[in-house]
Amino acid sequence: MNASFISELIIIAPPLLLALTIHEFAHGFVAYKLGDPTAKLAGRLTLNPLSHLDPIGTLAFFLIKLGWAKPVPVNAAYFKNPRKDMLWVALAGPMTNLTMAVISAVAIKFVWLLMELLPSSPLINALLLPFNAMLIASVWINLVLCIFNFLPIPPLDGSRILSGLLPPALAESYASVEKYGFILILLLALSGILSKIILPIINFANGLLLS
């Protein structure tokens, strides 16, 4: 394990853990507010990263720059309007990541201002430079999770959102594709097609937030 990888791990790990955690927490929280206690009963309505981490999904983020956490269990039978409420539950995860990306971008501007105003010193640089790097990583990571999860491929959040908008019969047919979803995502990722689809959007949004 070389020094550059360790440095990257130290910078990326905190914002990655936070981004994955709040994504799943948001799903569980909205589901709970809509009447589904499943996530709470399973101990998943928490901001403890250990409750949400998927080892393979976390490792994948370092290898292919795409990752995931353990999906929060949701039981639509508790909802008054299952299709509509599931749409809101699905939307909560990526929208929370988008919010975090914006908050991180605003924090970066604040850090840059501090670096201009405060006299340069080893202590200040040792504190602000790593924090700035973490915030930059946070913008990117949260944008990746947001845009990736908006893809309408089952079981990603985008497919749940689309299912809530489609006519019931069509939504049911669409949901039947879910058993092939992970294979499709894997093929798209390994072929490079996935990165060609989402990277331009991520780069555009990243540049917009950090400009």
Summary of the structure (lengths in Angstrom):
residues: 211
radius of gyration: 18.7
end to end distance: 34.3
largest distance: 64.5
contacts: 644
relative contact order: 0.12
helix: 79%
strand: 0%
